[in-house]
Amino acid sequence: MKHTFPAFLLLALAVAVLFSVVAAAIAFVLARWEGASVPTALSRCSVAFAASLTLCLATFAALDRT
């Protein structure tokens, strides 16, 4: 994936962020369903968001090297 197409790069980043938001929302719902308080659920939500965004961006970086 060459960075000569900024629209494609922005689309890929938007998909990564949206995927991370969905993962964070699922983590929040599961934490609340488990009976965790709202601050604890938000903490789990933020960890899930950061982890999934990191994995997505690492995947994009690995694909760029090939």
C-alpha positions as CSV (number, residue, x, y, z in Angstrom):
1,M,0.0,0.0,0.0
2,K,1.8,3.1,-1.2
3,H,0.8,6.4,0.3
4,T,0.4,8.1,-3.0
5,F,-3.4,7.9,-2.7
6,P,-4.4,10.0,0.4
7,A,-8.0,9.2,0.0
8,F,-7.3,5.5,0.3
9,L,-5.1,6.1,3.4
10,L,-7.8,8.2,5.0
11,L,-10.4,5.5,4.3
12,A,-8.2,2.8,5.8
13,L,-7.7,4.9,8.9
14,A,-11.4,5.6,9.2
15,V,-12.1,1.9,9.0
16,A,-9.5,1.2,11.7
17,V,-11.0,3.8,14.0
18,L,-14.6,2.6,13.4
19,F,-13.5,-1.0,14.1
20,S,-11.9,0.1,17.3
21,V,-15.0,2.1,18.3
22,V,-17.1,-1.0,17.8
23,A,-14.7,-3.1,19.8
24,A,-14.8,-0.5,22.6
25,A,-18.6,-0.4,22.6
26,I,-18.8,-4.2,22.8
27,A,-16.3,-4.2,25.7
28,F,-18.3,-1.5,27.5
29,V,-21.6,-3.4,27.1
30,L,-20.0,-6.7,28.3
31,A,-18.5,-5.0,31.3
32,R,-21.8,-3.5,32.3
33,W,-23.6,-6.8,31.7
34,E,-21.1,-8.4,34.0
35,G,-22.1,-5.9,36.7
36,A,-19.1,-3.5,36.6
37,S,-19.6,0.1,37.6
38,V,-19.5,2.8,34.9
39,P,-16.0,4.0,35.6
40,T,-14.7,0.4,35.5
41,A,-16.6,-0.2,32.2
42,L,-15.2,2.9,30.7
43,S,-11.7,1.8,31.7
44,R,-12.2,-1.5,30.0
45,C,-13.7,0.3,27.0
46,S,-10.6,2.5,26.6
47,V,-8.2,-0.4,26.9
48,A,-10.1,-2.3,24.2
49,F,-10.1,0.8,22.0
50,A,-6.4,1.4,22.4
51,A,-5.5,-2.3,21.8
52,S,-7.7,-2.8,18.7
53,L,-6.5,0.5,17.2
54,T,-2.9,-0.5,17.8
55,L,-3.4,-3.9,16.2
56,C,-5.1,-2.3,13.2
57,L,-2.3,0.2,12.7
58,A,0.4,-2.4,13.2
59,T,-1.3,-4.5,10.5
60,F,-1.4,-1.6,8.1
61,A,2.3,-0.9,8.8
62,A,3.1,-4.6,8.1
63,L,1.2,-4.5,4.9
64,D,2.9,-1.4,3.7
65,R,6.3,-3.1,3.9
66,T,5.4,-5.9,1.5
